[in-house]
Amino acid sequence: MSGASPSLRLFAVLAFGVFAAPLLSQSPYLIEGYINGIHPPMIFEVSGRRFEVTPDTTFGPMGSDDTSTKSPLRQVLRIGTYVQVAGRDPGPYIIPVKATTVLVRDDRNQKLSGIGVITRVLAPIPTAVYEADGYLIRMTPSTELTFLGNLISLADVTENTWIHFAGRLGKDGILNASKAQFFPAKPTKFKAVKDLEIVTVKTRPAGAKDNATTSQATGAPANPDDGASLKQDEELKVGLGRWHTIPADQPMQQRVHRIGMALVPAYQRALPDDDPSKIHFRFFAVDNNNLGGAGCLLDGAILVSKQTVERLTSDDQLAAVLADGVACNLQRQAARTVMAIRKELGVDIAIDVAEVFVPGVGLARMFTPGGNAGKEEAIMAAERLRIALALMQDAGFDPWQAPEAWRLLDPKKLPKNLASLTYPDISCYQIGILNQQYARK
């Protein structure tokens, strides 16, 4: 196993790894990052380094010099809390650092913005609540509303409408929108490049090398159950990708197909096949020891390795991985939709789109200051992690199992004592979202 998918590893390494390294020479803080391990009664862990809380440890909010040993923030240290920690380095790495100051980031106090397709309408107008971009977004009497295309009012807003929003989370975990811009689904048609926008799907018997045994079709394979009806191992190639072996393990393939299709948003499943907004989702279990997450190919094809399936312990955990692939396809559609209507969207959305979709532009303001390469990838990975939780919740899976899935997939080899596993940063990010927006089952 290689752990989480490359995009999620990039999120963990680039968005957080830079800041979770010792900063003794550049900063008064010893370390900054997510708490990914708790060792009662007084020790917590950040990126492999343990810190001991003492009666003299002071606590305060990040961005403030106001700290106290009696601060209520002393009680919020848990997995997923983002902290800056100063302490006295005892020398040997195995000895816990005595924390002198712990600053805690308040994720509820951030201004949030994003772009996403509305996957559900949860409450009617005028104080409508929409699910998009991994958030529940509420319109309030003070929300500044803008409508584009053939949309005139909130009465025209339905699933498959796109929203560009800004606002802050309320105490109930719902984002109260200060601004909301709505525009219709209008995915652009790119120049037809073979194997890119006109996706070619090739199949052949496993081990075959000659073209005579290779079948080729454009778009979705003829088999509606993906790999669930195979009588013998096959190989699959989508577009310009590599060949993937699909084991003829019908129970496993049926399970992957069933869970994957349950995660597809209801509005997507209801769209006619010829609707340009339709994503033709397909799910395959493949034999690939190097694929630790979900492989997101063009045209809605999502791959998960049989090694991943075997390592995870429940349908809920497998749903977390497949939901990441579904979210990846929704992201790609977002890029196309925004490109189609970009002239009408104005400057504000152009900045947000640049931050997410244009390489080399943007700041990962949502996370931590500083850093260089990979900021856009980190933002997009975080968006997928949020959307995946919403997809799981909507489909009836337990979203609290998502951090557990990535925790199990993180090491190349599982230790005998699973309790010794700490949570990777992607799990910690999801735990933060879960604590804000989801009631634990």
N, C-alpha and C positions, 0 to 999 in steps of 0.2 A: 504494500500500500504506500502511496506517496502523500497521504493526508488530504487536505481540502483541495478543491479545484484550483488551478493556477490563478484565476482571477481573484479568488478569495484569499489565497496566500499573498498575492500582491497587495490586496487591501490590508492584510495584517502587517506585512513587512513595511510597506511604504507609508501607510497612514499612521502607524503606531510605533513600528520598530525603531524609527529614527529617534523618537522621543522617549522610548522606554529604556534607552541605554544610559549608563552612568554619565552624569553631566558635571562631574566634580570640577573640571577645569574651566567650564564655561558658565556655570550657574550655581547659585547657592543650593539648588535642589539636587538631591542625590539621584532621584529617579522620577519619571513621570509616565503614567500609563494606567491601564485597567488593573484592578485587583482581580487576579485570576485564581487565587487560592486563599482559603481561610483555614487557620489551624488554631482552634480554641485552646486556651481562653483569650490570648492576647496577641496572636501573631497573624499577620496577613502577608500575602505574596504578590509581587508585581514583577512580571517578566523573569521569573526564576529567582528573584532575590527576596528574602524574608525580612520582615520588619516587625519589631516588638513594640507594642504600645505600652507605655508606662504611665503612672499617675502624673508625670511631668510633661507628657506629650501634649502640645497645644494643637487645636483644630480651628479651621476657619474656611471661608469660601475662597476659591481661586479668584485672583484678581483683587484681593483685599489683604491689607496688613493687619486686620483685626482678628486676632487669634486668642484663644483662651483654653485653659485646661478643662473648663466647665461647659464648653460649647456643646450644643445638642448634636452637632455633626459627628461627635464621637460615636453616636449610636447608628450611623448609616454605613459603616464599613461592611460591605458585603460583596460577593462576586458581581462584577459588572460596574462597580463604582469607579469613576475616573479620578485619579488623585495625583498630586505632586507631593513628594515626600522628601524632607530634609532629615538628616540624621548623622550620627557619629559612626564612621566606618570602623568596625572592630578588627578588620584585617582579613582573616580567612573567610572565604566565600560562604562556607557552610554555617557560620555563626550569624544569627539574626542581627540586623542593624537596629540599634535603639533609635526609634523615630523621635526626633525633637519637635518637628512640625509636620502636620498633615493638612494639605489644602484640598478641598473637595470641589469638583466641578458641578455646578447646578445645571443639568441638562434641560430643566423645565424653563429656564430663563433665557433660552436662545430664540432668536428670530429665525424661523424656518421658512424656506421657500422651495419650490420644486415644480415639476411638470409631470403630468401623468394622465392616463386614461381613467375615466370614472368606471370602476368595475361594479359598483353597487350604489343604489340610492337608498339610504337608510331612513330618512325622514323627509316629509313633504315641505313645500314652501309655506311661508317665507323663510323660516329658519331651517332650511334644508341641510341635511348632513350627507356628504358623499364620501365614498371610499376611493382613494386614489393615491398612488405613489407610496403606499404602505401606511398612510394616515387616514383617520376619520377627520373630515374637514367640514366645519360648520359655518354656514352663512349667518351673520348677525345683522341687526339693523344698521350697524355702522360699517359693514363690509362695502368696500368700493368695488362695484361690479362693472365688468365690460363684456360685451358680447360681439362675436365676430361671425362672418359668414351669414347663414340663414337663421342664426339664433338671435332672439329678440329679448327674452326674459328667462328667469329661472324655470318658468313653466315649460320651456323648450329643452331643458337639460335632462338628458337620460343617460343610461349606460352607453358606453362607446363615445361619449362626448369627452373632449380633452379639457383639462383645467391647468392653468398656470396660477399658482397661489403663493401667498406670503401670510405669515401670522405666527402666533405663539400657542403652545399647548396650554389647555386649561387644566384645572385640578382633576377633572374627570378623564383626562387622557385624550380629549378631542381637541384638535387644532382649531382655534377660532381665527378665521380668515380676516385679515385687515384688507387684503386685496384678492380678487378672484377674476380671472380672465378666462372665458369659455370660448372654445372653437370646435367646429365639427371635425369628425374623423375624415381626413383627406390625405391618405398616404400617397406620396408622389411616386411616379413611375420613373425609375432610373433607366439609363441607357441599357438596353438588353445585351448584356455580356454573357456569353455561354458559360455555364457552371457557376455564375455569380448571381445574377438576377433571374435568369432562366435556369433553375437548378436541375441538374441531371442526377437522377438516382440510379446507381448501378448495383446489381446483385449478381452473385455467382456462388457455386458450391465452395465450401471451405477448402482451401488448398489449391483450387484451380487457378491457372495462370494464363490460359489462352483465351482470346477474345470470343471464341466460338461458344463458350459456356457462359458468357456474360450477357445478362439482360439489362436493358436500359429503358428508362421512362422519364418523362418530365413531370416534376411535382411529386405528389404522394404516391407511395407504392400501392399496388393493387390490393394487397392484403390489408383489410381494415383493422385487424387486430395486431398490427405490427409484427413482432416475431413470435406471437403467441401460438401460431399453428404450424410452426416449422417441424418437419419430419426428420431433417438432418441439419447439421451445422451449415450456416451460410456466411458469406461475407458481404458487407454493405459499404458503399462509398457514396457520400452525398456531396455534390459539387466538386470542388477541388481538394476535398479532404482526403484522408488516408483510408485504406481499407480496414474495416473493423469486423472481427469474427463475432457472429451472433450464435450463441449456443442454442441447440434445439432442446432446451429445457423448458417445456411448455408451462409447468406450474410457475417457474420463476418469471418467464416472459409475460404470462397472464397477470401475475401480481404487479409487475412493473407497469403494464398497460393500464390495469384497473386503477391503481393509485395515481398514475400520471394524468389520466383523463379526468379523474375526480377533481384534480387541482386546476384544470382549465376553467377560467371564469365562465359563469353561466351565459353571459351575453355573447362570448365568443362561440360557445357551442351552438347557440341559437342562430347565428348568422348564416345566411345562405352560402353555399360553397363558392359562388361566383362573386361574393361581396369582396371588394378590395381590402377591407379591414380584417377579413378572415385569416387567421393563422392556422395552417393545417398541422396541428400538433400530432406528433408520433413519438413513441417511446420504445427504446430498445435496450435490453441488457446485453452487454458485449464483454468479451474476455479480454481485459486489458488491465494488467496489474499496475500500470502507471496512471490510471484515471481514477482519482480519489473522490471527485465530486461529480457534477453533472456536466457532460459535454454538450454545449449548445451549438448545433450546426444550423446552417441556413434552412429556411423553409419550414421551421417548426420542429425539426428532428432533434430529439434529446436522447443522449446516451448516458447510461450509468453502468459501471463495471459490475460484473457478477461478484467480484471481490468486495466491492462496497456493499452490495446487497447482503452478502454473507456476514460481513462484520457488524452491520447494524442489527439491533435487537427487536425492532418493532416496525409496523407499518407507519407509525407516526414519524419515526426517525428517517425512514426511507422517503416519506413524503417531503421532509425538509430538504433533501438533496434534489429531488425531482422538481420541487417548487422553485428552487434556484434556477433551474433550466427554463421553466415557464416564464419566470420573471425576466430572464435574459432575452427571450423572444419578444416580450412586451417592450423592453427597452429599445430593441432594434426598431420596432414599429414606431416608437416615440420619435426616434431620430428622423425617420422618413416622413412622419406626419408633420413635425415641426418644419422640416425643410420645405414641404409643399406650401405652407402657409406663412413662411417667415416674413414676407414683405408686409403682411397685415398685422404682425404681432408687435412691432415696435421695438424700441431700444431695450426696455427692461428685460423682456424675455430673451432678446439676443444675448445679453450678458449671461443669463442663466444657462442658455443652450451652449454657449461657448465653454462655460465651466465644465459642463458634463460631456459634451460630444466632440469638442475640437481638441486634438492633441496639442499639448504645449501651452494651453491657455487656461487660466482659472486658478482659484485658491480653494484649498480644502478647509474653508472657514468653519465647517461644521465640527471639525475634530480639534486639531491643535495647531498653533501657529508654527510657521517655519516649514522646512522640507522642500524638496525640489521635484525630482522625477516621480511620475506615477500618481500625481494628485487626482487627475481626472478618473483614472482607473479606480482609485480608492473611493471616490464619490459614487461612482456607478456601482461598485461592489456593495457599498452601504445601502444604496437604493434597492438593490436586489434582495438584500437581507431583510429589509422592511417589507417589501412586497411579498416575499416568500412567507413571512409570518401571517400576513393578511390572507393569502391564498389558502394556507393551512387551516386557519380559523374558519374561513367560509366553507371549506370542504368537510368540516367536521373532525379534522385531525387536531391533536394537541400541540399548539405552537410552542409550548414550554419544552417539548422534546427536541426542538431544533438545535439549541445550544448543546444538548447531550450528543446529538448526531455528529456535529463538527468536533466535539471533544473526543469521540471515539475514532474519528477519521484522521485526527491530527498526527499521531505518531506513525512511523513506518511499520513498527511492530508493537502490538499491544503488550503492556506489562502484565505479569501474572496478577498483580493487585490493581484492579481497575480504579479503586478508590484513590490511588496515588496520582491519577491523571489530573492535571490542571486544565483550565479552560483556555483555548486560544482566543486571540483578540476578537475574532469574528463572533465567537460565542458570547463574549462579554458585551459586545455591541448589541447583539440580539437580546441579551438579558436586560440591558438598559431599556430597550424599547418595550420589552414585555412588562417590566415593572411600571412603565409609564402608561401603557395602553391596554394591557390584557389582564383580566382577572385569572389567577391561577386556579386550575381545575382541582 
